[in-house]
Amino acid sequence: MKTLPLRLLFGFGALVSTARLAGAAEVLTNANLDPNQLRFGSVNIYSENDKYFSGTDQYYTNGAKISFLSTDLNSFTADPVPQPVQKLARTLGGLVPPGHDVKLGLAIGQNLYTPPNIHTTAPQPLDRPYAAWLYGSVAFEVYQPPRFFANGERAIDRLDTLEVTFGMVGPGALGKQAQNNVHHLIGVLPADGWPTQIHNEPGMNFAFERKYRFSTTDSRHGWGADFIPHAGFSLGNIFTFANAGFEIRGGWHLPADFGTNLIRPSGDSNSEVRPPFSVFLFGEVDGRAVARDITLDGNSFRSSARVTKNPLVGDMLAGFAIGTRHWQVNYTQAVRSREFTLQKKADNFGSISMTFYY
């Protein structure tokens, strides 16, 4: 099951790369095209760990994700783009009203969760279970560009994202191998409690999120600020919750995307035109009403390690970003409120993300 997201990611990437090579000469010789415009999409690499400026090894201890997000698929509907990509672009584009940008995202990732004491083989029924979540996802994004009304007022930027995620929890998610191989490389003792992890269970989740963006007048061309509220939900046997929150960012030449996010559903976005240089600070809050979290509730249809979760969970994060037309690097420090009733303290972790635009 874990090979399917790899095939999807690299298969679509290969098709788009073929389109890029086939059309490179035409793109370079067409004077009507903006040379600064994003041609094909972005590749995003995320690394989250509680060692980053926290020095712990507990609860949500590590997350890794790589994702691809296309640019507007309407640009893939004509020659010299290969026919399979043209068909896919026309099919997805036909699902939304004219004048909207349509984007396709693909991702693979893995999250690891452990109790604070990782150097015992004994079960720890009062603490967070060992759990890993290995997944692939397909996202469909619809961007509604701003329009100017007859009275001169500007409509609000809006992004809707629908994401389907599928994968595995349990030993098949390779959490023990991922954590202990890294511990071996950096000279740290292995985590001994992985034999007590929750059992194998395939999972599927459907997530939807809507974001708006309110911007100051000069935010794309000088100093400015954005306010980006969001709300959404996730349904499935892995995670079921409703969430809402907002991001505030301010700085020089803010990119026209929809903010900086942790590893989570509907987290990626990109803009059609990137600024030559940007630097900014950001802060975000996100609150979730949680009905199910398999990493805390345990397996759906068999007995496994579990704890009593808190139904309300919140994240507070802050960080900075620096970027150019072709790349952006973000660092985020996050605090997550207690996720289960006997958790002794909030979870702290850092997030590093690198995005390459082409």
Stockholm file with secondary structure:
# STOCKHOLM 1.0

chainA/1-358         MKTLPLRLLFGFGALVSTARLAGAAEVLTNANLDPNQLRFGSVNIYSENDKYFSGTDQYYTNGAKISFLSTDLNSFTADPVPQPVQKLARTLGGLVPPGHDVKLGLAIGQNLYTPPNIHTTAPQPLDRPYAAWLYGSVAFEVYQPPRFFANGERAIDRLDTLEVTFGMVGPGALGKQAQNNVHHLIGVLPADGWPTQIHNEPGMNFAFERKYRFSTTDSRHGWGADFIPHAGFSLGNIFTFANAGFEIRGGWHLPADFGTNLIRPSGDSNSEVRPPFSVFLFGEVDGRAVARDITLDGNSFRSSARVTKNPLVGDMLAGFAIGTRHWQVNYTQAVRSREFTLQKKADNFGSISMTFYY
#=GR chainA/1-358 SS CTHHHHHHHHHHHHHHHHHHHHHHHHHHHCTTSCTTBCCSEEEEEEEEETTTTSCCCCEEEEEEEEEEEESCGGGGSSTTSCHHHHHHHHHHHTTSCTTCEEEEEEEEEEEEEECSCCSCCSCCTTSCCCEEEEEEEEEEEEEECCCBCTTSCBCCEEEEEEEEEEEEESGGGCHHHHHHHHHHHTTCCCCCCGGGSCCCEEEEEEEEEEEEEEECTTTTTSEEEEEEEEEEEEEESSEEEEEEEEEEEEEESCCSSCCCCCSSTTCCCCCSBCCSEEEEEEEEEEEEEEEEEHHHHCCSSSCCCCCCBCSEEEEEEEEEEEEESSEEEEEEEEEECCCBTTCCSCEEEEEEEEEEEC
#=GC SS_cons         CTHHHHHHHHHHHHHHHHHHHHHHHHHHHCTTSCTTBCCSEEEEEEEEETTTTSCCCCEEEEEEEEEEEESCGGGGSSTTSCHHHHHHHHHHHTTSCTTCEEEEEEEEEEEEEECSCCSCCSCCTTSCCCEEEEEEEEEEEEEECCCBCTTSCBCCEEEEEEEEEEEEESGGGCHHHHHHHHHHHTTCCCCCCGGGSCCCEEEEEEEEEEEEEEECTTTTTSEEEEEEEEEEEEEESSEEEEEEEEEEEEEESCCSSCCCCCSSTTCCCCCSBCCSEEEEEEEEEEEEEEEEEHHHHCCSSSCCCCCCBCSEEEEEEEEEEEEESSEEEEEEEEEECCCBTTCCSCEEEEEEEEEEEC
//
